[in-house]
Amino acid sequence: MNSLPASGITRRSFLTTSGIAVAFALTRPAFAQLAGGGEGGAGPAIVAPNLPGSLKSWPYLDSWIQLDSSGHATVFTGKAELGQGIRTALLQVAAEELDLGPDAVTLVTVDTARTPDEGLTAGSHSMQDSGTAIRNAAANVRMLLIGHAAQRFENVAEQLTTTGDGHVLAPDGRRLGYGEIAGELSLHVEAIANAPLRQKKEFRTMGTSLARVDIPAKISGGQAFIHDIRLPGMLHARVVRGPSERTRLKLPSAAEIETMPRLFKFVQNGDFAAVVAEREWDAVKLMRRLQASAYELSGATFPTGKVEDVLKSLPAREISILDVAGRPGSAIKTRSARYTRRWISHGSIGPSCALAWLQGDLLTIWTHSQGTYDVRRVAAELLDYPIEKIRAIHAEGAGCYGQNGADDVAAEAAFIAMKVPGKPVRLQWMREQEFGWEPLGPGMATEVEAGLDADNNIIAWKYDVWSNPHNNRPVGAGGVLIGNEVTARFQPPEGRPIPMPEGDGSRNSNPLYDLPNMKVVYHFIKDMPIRVSALRSLGAHLNVFSIESMFDELALVGGIDPLDLRMKHMADQRARRVMQTATEAFGWRGRQKRGPFHGFGMAFARYKNLGAYCAICLEVSVDQNTGRITVHRAQAASDCGEIVSPNGVQNQVEGAIIQSLSWCTREAVTNDETIRTSFDWSTYPILRFLDIPEKIDVIVENQPGQPFLGVAECGQGPASAALANALADATGIRFRDMPLTPEKVRAAIITQ
């Protein structure tokens, strides 16, 4: 990594070939009650609106930080490590503001018995909410430590400093350790809003690329994922279901099943069935034998037409997102287009898994759900069991990206564990079950009409988006599969739109550009023809794809460079800088085609118009015989506010680019009228190592003193849009319907 201090930028090129703890005055369940802790599913209540981040709901310092007699800090977050590196980044934030070395800080991620309820780990909110809370809580703690030391030293607090190794230092050289102070200092006090933060010139940890704490186990075969957890005397379970959602197996009688060899327990209630064995392979064989039973449809048939036709055939509620009248004028050059995305799987490499263990009257659930507290709520309702006797602990899964099957399998493991008290149960879905039953990212369609005046000003912008709800995450038993299978069935939740500015299908449908005469309408479709829920970036993926594709279409008819058209309509200075940084590093102005079927594309967005800024440029070529797209270079620039870990930001943007290219060129769930038909990696292909860009370069704009902005999802829309724009430049053909498969590209080239 090279540092460019003159411009406040860091960049990286990526080439691919026990002690005495401060006591709690309240228990954590009491904290949950104090904060309206969301036991009813409403989410943590705001009790201190003047405080930043999640301190609004959890204002007491000891809900975030404990110090022991050695001066070691234990820091608590209600957010989960999902592979985005948040354990490392939050540890850095805490270490910096406490002025401790990272090795003197332990971070505890979401655990309903230990950590605050910060709601979902989603929407790139971890740094914005938890990072901000931890930073300010740590600053408060450091302020209290200095204040207490000032009393001991009989000094003014302003004369004291901290040393970076857990001591407060007086001007005369006297030192007092954090551990000694901790024994005399209560942290059960409310944070104040203006505790002094350390400044960039003082930083020891923030702004450095600390080695990721979650990586060693992943590359050494250690216990990295929930799938790796082994508990004493653990039983193995498999759910027995039809091949995909809306199917039901015609199983033999329970009496017959219970005679099967090596079966430890057969669990059945209504349409839910599972086998339990002492060995995992026995559980798999038992499941496969039963899975071979005949099945029948248990719901409506699946739609098989074009995604736009399917969505437009369903009743929709029109929600006005923008209706802005602008300067008068008439368009002399117009474009109209429709863009679509089909239903997408999360494609998690590891199928969903959970463990549950009833010990005495305490049920513990290990889950990789992004909503660990919601797992606890769901289990309490499903089992009709006191919530205070349920503990849910997050353990990282091998892939996530939204609501896959993690919530379902956690509820199922809990249900099975209650049938074998005293025995830990490990339940893992099979690959085909993940593809057949998980909620999908919704299919979407957009329509755009836009026009330019004689001076290439965009004078008209009409935008419509059709989508199902993107967030059907369960907060009660009706939101998981088993809740709709047991005899006492629970009511599924009603799909609702997420209000802007976050939005769901409407996310990023409101352009950040300064456009007159804007009309944006969200056609919210409550009825879901296929089971859907949250997938990374929600509607921002297609909305940015559509907006940024239309900008290039307008630039073409106006005879103007796509970058110039964007800059002409962008007032946000940070957005302008990100686009300038990316295009200058890419060499946009000097780009030259090497021949036919070679081209360049760019795209930009600010995630949710309130998160990180991201601009991406791509250089591609197309094999005219096969339609295969090769991405030679990807140049990105991102601004996510104050930088905690430059390497972490770069990793996130790199990952967003690669995953988005996979969505754009490969991924679409298939089905016929009766079942989903993409059950494995051959029928649901994802980007292979050989297909990732030959070079990815990510520049991180540093914004010292600015609030943290979430970065993990900022590249999803721009990457796909940049690819579509580069493909149009290379082929002269505009592709508007994802995925842009080699077969689709080749067919278009042949018929051109």
DRENLUMVEX-191177 format. One record per residue (C-alpha): z, x, y. Coordinates in steps of 0.2 Angstrom, whole numbers, plus 5000, padded with zeros to 4 digits. Layout:
# DRENLUMVEX-191177
PT      z      x      y
PT      Z      X      Y
...
This chain:
# DRENLUMVEX-191177
PT      z      x      y
PT   5000   5000   5000
PT   4995   5007   5017
PT   5005   5002   5033
PT   4996   4998   5049
PT   5010   4997   5062
PT   4998   4996   5077
PT   4992   4979   5072
PT   5008   4973   5063
PT   4998   4971   5047
PT   5001   4977   5029
PT   4987   4977   5016
PT   4984   4981   4998
PT   4968   4983   4988
PT   4967   4976   4971
PT   4954   4983   4959
PT   4952   4974   4943
PT   4942   4984   4929
PT   5169   4950   4936
PT   5181   4953   4950
PT   5191   4942   4962
PT   5179   4928   4969
PT   5182   4918   4984
PT   5190   4902   4978
PT   5181   4885   4980
PT   5191   4872   4989
PT   5180   4859   4982
PT   5171   4858   4965
PT   5152   4858   4965
PT   5152   4840   4960
PT   5162   4836   4975
PT   5150   4845   4985
PT   5136   4835   4978
PT   5145   4819   4983
PT   5148   4826   5000
PT   5130   4830   5003
PT   5124   4814   4995
PT   5119   4826   4982
PT   5105   4815   4976
PT   5113   4809   4960
PT   5104   4793   4963
PT   5087   4802   4965
PT   5086   4800   4984
PT   5087   4819   4986
PT   5101   4829   4995
PT   5107   4820   5011
PT   5106   4828   5028
PT   5124   4830   5034
PT   5122   4844   5047
PT   5105   4842   5055
PT   5108   4856   5067
PT   5108   4869   5054
PT   5092   4877   5047
PT   5084   4875   5030
PT   5094   4868   5016
PT   5110   4872   5026
PT   5107   4854   5033
PT   5113   4847   5016
PT   5125   4861   5010
PT   5133   4868   5026
PT   5148   4876   5017
PT   5146   4895   5015
PT   5154   4896   4998
PT   5140   4884   4991
PT   5128   4899   4994
PT   5138   4915   4993
PT   5153   4922   4984
PT   5161   4940   4986
PT   5171   4948   4973
PT   5184   4962   4975
PT   5172   4975   4973
PT   5161   4969   4987
PT   5148   4962   4976
PT   5139   4946   4981
PT   5134   4932   4971
PT   5121   4921   4979
PT   5116   4904   4974
PT   5099   4895   4976
PT   5094   4877   4971
PT   5076   4884   4969
PT   5068   4890   4953
PT   5059   4905   4948
PT   5042   4899   4943
PT   5033   4916   4943
PT   5031   4916   4962
PT   5043   4930   4963
PT   5057   4920   4972
PT   5071   4928   4963
PT   5066   4944   4971
PT   5062   4938   4989
PT   5078   4928   4990
PT   5088   4942   4984
PT   5080   4953   4998
PT   5084   4940   5011
PT   5103   4939   5005
PT   5104   4958   5004
PT   5097   4961   5021
PT   5108   4949   5031
PT   5124   4954   5021
PT   5118   4972   5024
PT   5121   4976   5006
PT   5110   4985   4994
PT   5099   4974   4982
PT   5109   4981   4967
PT   5125   4974   4975
PT   5118   4956   4975
PT   5116   4944   4960
PT   5105   4929   4963
PT   5109   4913   4953
PT   5094   4901   4952
PT   5096   4882   4950
PT   5110   4877   4939
PT   5118   4860   4941
PT   5135   4867   4938
PT   5134   4881   4950
PT   5120   4879   4963
PT   5116   4867   4977
PT   5104   4853   4974
PT   5089   4858   4985
PT   5077   4846   4977
PT   5061   4851   4969
PT   5054   4868   4969
PT   5037   4863   4975
PT   5026   4863   4990
PT   5029   4881   4995
PT   5046   4876   5002
PT   5057   4889   4993
PT   5057   4902   5008
PT   5056   4888   5021
PT   5071   4879   5014
PT   5081   4890   5003
PT   5076   4907   5011
PT   5081   4901   5028
PT   5097   4893   5022
PT   5102   4909   5013
PT   5097   4920   5027
PT   5108   4910   5039
PT   5122   4908   5027
PT   5122   4927   5024
PT   5122   4931   5043
PT   5137   4919   5044
PT   5146   4928   5031
PT   5143   4945   5038
PT   5149   4938   5055
PT   5165   4933   5047
PT   5167   4949   5038
PT   5165   4959   5055
PT   5177   4946   5064
PT   5190   4949   5051
PT   5188   4968   5051
PT   5190   4967   5070
PT   5207   4959   5069
PT   5212   4973   5056
PT   5205   4986   5067
PT   5211   4978   5084
PT   5193   4981   5090
PT   5181   4969   5098
PT   5169   4963   5085
PT   5154   4969   5095
PT   5160   4987   5093
PT   5159   4986   5074
PT   5144   4988   5063
PT   5140   4987   5044
PT   5134   5001   5034
PT   5122   4995   5021
PT   5134   4999   5007
PT   5147   4985   5009
PT   5158   4991   5023
PT   5162   4987   5041
PT   5163   5003   5052
PT   5173   5005   5068
PT   5168   5017   5082
PT   5182   5029   5077
PT   5176   5030   5059
PT   5188   5019   5050
PT   5180   5009   5037
PT   5184   4992   5028
PT   5176   4987   5012
PT   5169   4969   5010
PT   5179   4968   4993
PT   5195   4971   5002
PT   5191   4958   5016
PT   5185   4945   5002
PT   5203   4944   4995
PT   5209   4938   5013
PT   5194   4928   5019
PT   5189   4910   5014
PT   5171   4906   5014
PT   5174   4887   5013
PT   5169   4885   5031
PT   5154   4877   5038
PT   5140   4888   5044
PT   5136   4889   5063
PT   5118   4888   5068
PT   5117   4903   5079
PT   5125   4917   5068
PT   5116   4933   5074
PT   5102   4938   5062
PT   5097   4956   5059
PT   5082   4962   5068
PT   5066   4970   5061
PT   5071   4987   5068
PT   5087   4986   5058
PT   5080   4980   5042
PT   5084   4990   5026
PT   5077   4978   5013
PT   5067   4964   5021
PT   5049   4969   5024
PT   5049   4981   5009
PT   5040   4978   4992
PT   5055   4978   4981
PT   5051   4979   4963
PT   5050   4961   4955
PT   5066   4958   4946
PT   5058   4946   4934
PT   5044   4957   4928
PT   5053   4970   4916
PT   5057   4957   4903
PT   5039   4950   4904
PT   5031   4967   4900
PT   5043   4973   4888
PT   5045   4958   4876
PT   5062   4953   4882
PT   5069   4936   4885
PT   5057   4932   4899
PT   5054   4913   4897
PT   5063   4898   4890
PT   5052   4899   4874
PT   5062   4916   4871
PT   5079   4908   4871
PT   5088   4909   4854
PT   5105   4900   4852
PT   5117   4902   4837
PT   5113   4890   4823
PT   5098   4883   4833
PT   5088   4869   4825
PT   5069   4867   4829
PT   5061   4850   4833
PT   5043   4843   4835
PT   5038   4827   4843
PT   5027   4816   4832
PT   5014   4807   4843
PT   4996   4801   4843
PT   4982   4813   4849
PT   4984   4809   4867
PT   4992   4797   4879
PT   4989   4778   4876
PT   4988   4781   4857
PT   5002   4777   4844
PT   5003   4783   4827
PT   5005   4772   4812
PT   5019   4782   4803
PT   5026   4779   4785
PT   5043   4771   4784
PT   5058   4781   4790
PT   5065   4780   4772
PT   5049   4789   4766
PT   5049   4802   4779
PT   5067   4806   4776
PT   5063   4812   4758
PT   5051   4825   4765
PT   5057   4843   4760
PT   5065   4854   4772
PT   5068   4840   4785
PT   5085   4842   4793
PT   5084   4826   4803
PT   5071   4812   4807
PT   5074   4805   4824
PT   5066   4788   4828
PT   5069   4775   4841
PT   5055   4762   4845
PT   5039   4772   4847
PT   5047   4789   4849
PT   5048   4800   4833
PT   5053   4818   4830
PT   5056   4829   4816
PT   5070   4842   4816
PT   5071   4857   4804
PT   5081   4873   4802
PT   5065   4884   4803
PT   5052   4882   4816
PT   5037   4883   4805
PT   5045   4869   4794
PT   5046   4858   4809
PT   5028   4862   4813
PT   5022   4858   4795
PT   5032   4842   4795
PT   5024   4837   4811
PT   5007   4840   4806
PT   5009   4830   4790
PT   5014   4815   4800
PT   5002   4818   4814
PT   4988   4815   4801
PT   4993   4797   4800
PT   4981   4784   4807
PT   4983   4780   4826
PT   4979   4765   4837
PT   4977   4762   4855
PT   4993   4757   4864
PT   4985   4754   4881
PT   4969   4752   4891
PT   4954   4762   4888
PT   4950   4777   4898
PT   4937   4778   4912
PT   4921   4788   4908
PT   4910   4787   4923
PT   4909   4797   4939
PT   4926   4801   4947
PT   4920   4792   4963
PT   4915   4777   4954
PT   4931   4776   4944
PT   4942   4778   4960
PT   4932   4766   4971
PT   4932   4752   4957
PT   4951   4751   4959
PT   4961   4742   4973
PT   4965   4754   4987
PT   4977   4753   5002
PT   4970   4761   5018
PT   4981   4772   5027
PT   4975   4779   5044
PT   4979   4797   5045
PT   4970   4801   5062
PT   4961   4790   5074
PT   4957   4801   5089
PT   4945   4796   5103
PT   4937   4811   5112
PT   4925   4816   5125
PT   4909   4805   5126
PT   4893   4811   5119
PT   4881   4809   5106
PT   4877   4819   5090
PT   4859   4825   5089
PT   4862   4834   5072
PT   4872   4825   5059
PT   4877   4828   5041
PT   4885   4817   5028
PT   4891   4821   5011
PT   4903   4817   4997
PT   4913   4829   4988
PT   4923   4827   4971
PT   4935   4835   4959
PT   4938   4828   4942
PT   4955   4827   4933
PT   4963   4844   4930
PT   4976   4851   4918
PT   4990   4862   4923
PT   4983   4874   4910
PT   5000   4882   4907
PT   4999   4896   4895
PT   5015   4892   4886
PT   5016   4874   4880
PT   5031   4864   4887
PT   5048   4868   4879
PT   5066   4864   4881
PT   5083   4867   4873
PT   5098   4855   4873
PT   5115   4857   4865
PT   5129   4844   4864
PT   5146   4854   4863
PT   5161   4842   4863
PT   5156   4829   4876
PT   5146   4842   4887
PT   5127   4841   4885
PT   5118   4856   4892
PT   5099   4856   4894
PT   5089   4871   4897
PT   5073   4867   4906
PT   5058   4874   4915
PT   5055   4858   4926
PT   5053   4861   4944
PT   5066   4847   4947
PT   5081   4853   4937
PT   5093   4841   4945
PT   5081   4827   4941
PT   5081   4832   4923
PT   5100   4829   4923
PT   5098   4812   4932
PT   5084   4807   4919
PT   5095   4812   4904
PT   5110   4802   4911
PT   5100   4786   4912
PT   5090   4788   4896
PT   5106   4792   4886
PT   5117   4780   4896
PT   5129   4795   4897
PT   5140   4801   4911
PT   5131   4812   4923
PT   5146   4823   4926
PT   5145   4828   4907
PT   5127   4834   4908
PT   5122   4851   4914
PT   5104   4857   4917
PT   5100   4875   4919
PT   5083   4881   4924
PT   5074   4894   4913
PT   5057   4900   4918
PT   5042   4893   4909
PT   5026   4902   4904
PT   5016   4893   4918
PT   5020   4879   4929
PT   5010   4873   4944
PT   5017   4856   4946
PT   5023   4843   4934
PT   5016   4848   4917
PT   5026   4842   4902
PT   5042   4851   4906
PT   5051   4835   4912
PT   5046   4825   4896
PT   5051   4838   4884
PT   5068   4841   4892
PT   5072   4822   4891
PT   5066   4822   4873
PT   5076   4838   4868
PT   5092   4829   4876
PT   5089   4813   4866
PT   5087   4823   4850
PT   5102   4834   4853
PT   5113   4819   4854
PT   5108   4815   4836
PT   5114   4832   4830
PT   5130   4835   4839
PT   5136   4853   4839
PT   5119   4860   4835
PT   5108   4867   4848
PT   5090   4860   4847
PT   5074   4869   4853
PT   5059   4857   4856
PT   5042   4864   4860
PT   5026   4854   4862
PT   5011   4860   4853
PT   4995   4866   4863
PT   4986   4850   4859
PT   5001   4839   4864
PT   5001   4848   4881
PT   4983   4844   4884
PT   4984   4827   4877
PT   5000   4820   4885
PT   5005   4830   4901
PT   5002   4822   4918
PT   4985   4828   4926
PT   4981   4833   4943
PT   4972   4818   4950
PT   4953   4816   4952
PT   4948   4814   4970
PT   4933   4810   4981
PT   4930   4812   4999
PT   4916   4807   5011
PT   4912   4816   5027
PT   4901   4811   5042
PT   4900   4823   5056
PT   4888   4828   5070
PT   4884   4841   5083
PT   4879   4840   5101
PT   4865   4851   5109
PT   4878   4865   5112
PT   4884   4865   5094
PT   4900   4856   5098
PT   4906   4845   5084
PT   4906   4828   5093
PT   4910   4816   5078
PT   4921   4817   5063
PT   4924   4803   5051
PT   4933   4807   5035
PT   4938   4797   5020
PT   4948   4802   5005
PT   4951   4792   4989
PT   4965   4797   4977
PT   4979   4791   4966
PT   4997   4797   4970
PT   5000   4815   4967
PT   5019   4815   4965
PT   5025   4804   4951
PT   5039   4816   4946
PT   5053   4807   4936
PT   5069   4804   4945
PT   5074   4791   4932
PT   5071   4788   4913
PT   5055   4777   4917
PT   5046   4793   4923
PT   5046   4802   4906
PT   5036   4798   4891
PT   5051   4794   4880
PT   5058   4782   4892
PT   5043   4771   4889
PT   5044   4773   4870
PT   5062   4769   4865
PT   5067   4752   4861
PT   5076   4749   4877
PT   5061   4754   4888
PT   5063   4759   4906
PT   5052   4753   4920
PT   5040   4766   4925
PT   5041   4771   4944
PT   5028   4763   4956
PT   5016   4776   4963
PT   5019   4779   4982
PT   5010   4790   4994
PT   5019   4804   5002
PT   5019   4802   5021
PT   5011   4815   5032
PT   5013   4829   5038
PT   5016   4834   5019
PT   5005   4821   5012
PT   4999   4820   4994
PT   4980   4815   4992
PT   4980   4815   5011
PT   4987   4833   5012
PT   4976   4844   5024
PT   4964   4829   5027
PT   4968   4831   5045
PT   4959   4846   5051
PT   4968   4860   5061
PT   4952   4862   5071
PT   4951   4854   5089
PT   4939   4840   5085
PT   4935   4825   5096
PT   4932   4808   5089
PT   4941   4811   5073
PT   4944   4796   5061
PT   4953   4800   5045
PT   4957   4787   5032
PT   4967   4789   5016
PT   4962   4776   5002
PT   4978   4777   4992
PT   4975   4770   4974
PT   4991   4765   4966
PT   4983   4761   4949
PT   4981   4776   4938
PT   4967   4776   4925
PT   4974   4792   4918
PT   4992   4799   4918
PT   4993   4810   4934
PT   5006   4818   4945
PT   5008   4834   4955
PT   4997   4849   4953
PT   4998   4864   4964
PT   4993   4861   4982
PT   4990   4842   4978
PT   4976   4835   4989
PT   4974   4850   4999
PT   4963   4858   4986
PT   4949   4845   4988
PT   4952   4841   5006
PT   4950   4859   5012
PT   4935   4861   5000
PT   4927   4846   5009
PT   4931   4851   5027
PT   4926   4869   5025
PT   4910   4865   5015
PT   4906   4852   5029
PT   4908   4866   5042
PT   4896   4877   5034
PT   4884   4862   5032
PT   4885   4859   5051
PT   4883   4878   5054
PT   4867   4878   5044
PT   4859   4863   5053
PT   4865   4870   5070
PT   4858   4887   5067
PT   4875   4895   5071
PT   4886   4907   5061
PT   4899   4898   5051
PT   4913   4909   5059
PT   4907   4906   5076
PT   4907   4887   5073
PT   4925   4888   5067
PT   4931   4899   5081
PT   4922   4887   5093
PT   4934   4873   5087
PT   4950   4882   5084
PT   4964   4883   5098
PT   4978   4889   5087
PT   4979   4908   5090
PT   4987   4912   5074
PT   4973   4904   5065
PT   4960   4913   5075
PT   4969   4929   5071
PT   4969   4926   5053
PT   4951   4922   5053
PT   4947   4937   5063
PT   4957   4949   5052
PT   4949   4943   5036
PT   4931   4943   5043
PT   4933   4960   5051
PT   4940   4968   5035
PT   4926   4960   5025
PT   4912   4965   5037
PT   4906   4948   5040
PT   4896   4952   5055
PT   4887   4965   5046
PT   4884   4956   5030
PT   4867   4958   5022
PT   4860   4950   5006
PT   4854   4962   4993
PT   4841   4950   4987
PT   4839   4932   4981
PT   4854   4924   4973
PT   4866   4935   4982
PT   4877   4927   4996
PT   4893   4926   5006
PT   4905   4913   5011
PT   4921   4910   5020
PT   4934   4897   5023
PT   4951   4894   5031
PT   4966   4882   5031
PT   4984   4881   5036
PT   4993   4874   5022
PT   4999   4856   5026
PT   4995   4862   5044
PT   5013   4868   5045
PT   5014   4881   5031
PT   5005   4898   5029
PT   4988   4902   5037
PT   4975   4909   5025
PT   4957   4914   5027
PT   4946   4920   5013
PT   4929   4928   5012
PT   4919   4930   4996
PT   4903   4940   4991
PT   4895   4933   4976
PT   4879   4934   4965
PT   4872   4921   4953
PT   4862   4925   4937
PT   4847   4913   4939
PT   4845   4913   4920
PT   4863   4907   4915
PT   4870   4900   4931
PT   4885   4912   4930
PT   4893   4916   4946
PT   4900   4934   4949
PT   4912   4936   4963
PT   4911   4954   4969
PT   4923   4954   4983
PT   4937   4943   4989
PT   4944   4947   5006
PT   4959   4937   5012
PT   4971   4937   5026
PT   4987   4927   5027
PT   5001   4923   5040
PT   5017   4916   5033
PT   5029   4921   5047
PT   5042   4934   5044
PT   5038   4945   5029
PT   5051   4947   5016
PT   5041   4955   5003
PT   5023   4961   5007
PT   5019   4964   4989
PT   5025   4946   4985
PT   5014   4938   4997
PT   4999   4948   4991
PT   5003   4943   4973
PT   5004   4925   4978
PT   4987   4925   4988
PT   4979   4935   4974
PT   4985   4922   4961
PT   4979   4907   4972
PT   4962   4915   4973
PT   4960   4917   4954
PT   4967   4900   4950
PT   4957   4891   4963
PT   4941   4900   4957
PT   4945   4894   4939
PT   4948   4876   4945
PT   4931   4877   4955
PT   4920   4884   4942
PT   4928   4879   4925
PT   4941   4866   4924
PT   4940   4847   4921
PT   4949   4837   4908
PT   4937   4827   4896
PT   4939   4810   4888
PT   4930   4796   4879
PT   4936   4778   4880
PT   4950   4780   4868
PT   4957   4798   4870
PT   4957   4814   4880
PT   4945   4826   4871
PT   4950   4843   4879
PT   4963   4849   4867
PT   4962   4868   4867
PT   4955   4883   4877
PT   4937   4880   4871
PT   4936   4862   4877
PT   4946   4866   4892
PT   4941   4884   4898
PT   4950   4893   4911
PT   4944   4909   4920
PT   4944   4924   4909
PT   4949   4942   4914
PT   4931   4947   4914
PT   4927   4933   4927
PT   4940   4937   4940
PT   4933   4945   4956
PT   4929   4964   4955
PT   4940   4967   4970
PT   4953   4957   4979
PT   4960   4963   4996
PT   4974   4954   5004
PT   4980   4958   5022
PT   4997   4951   5027
PT   4999   4947   5045
PT   5017   4951   5050
PT   5026   4940   5062
PT   5043   4947   5066
PT   5056   4934   5071
PT   5045   4919   5066
PT   5051   4907   5053
PT   5047   4909   5035
PT   5032   4899   5030
PT   5028   4895   5012
PT   5013   4905   5005
PT   5011   4901   4986
PT   4998   4887   4988
PT   4989   4892   5004
PT   4974   4900   4996
PT   4970   4885   4984
PT   4958   4876   4996
PT   4951   4891   5005
PT   4946   4900   4989
PT   4936   4886   4981
PT   4928   4881   4998
PT   4923   4900   5001
PT   4915   4900   4984
PT   4905   4884   4987
PT   4899   4891   5004
PT   4894   4908   4996
PT   4885   4899   4982
PT   4876   4888   4994
PT   4871   4904   5004
PT   4865   4913   4988
PT   4855   4899   4980
PT   4850   4888   4995
PT   4858   4873   4986
PT   4874   4864   4991
PT   4886   4860   4977
PT   4898   4847   4981
PT   4906   4841   4964
PT   4918   4852   4955
PT   4918   4861   4943
PT   4903   4871   4948
PT   4900   4876   4930
PT   4886   4889   4925
PT   4877   4874   4916
PT   4877   4864   4932
PT   4872   4879   4943
PT   4858   4884   4931
PT   4851   4866   4930
PT   4850   4865   4949
PT   4841   4881   4951
PT   4828   4876   4938
PT   4825   4860   4947
PT   4825   4867   4964
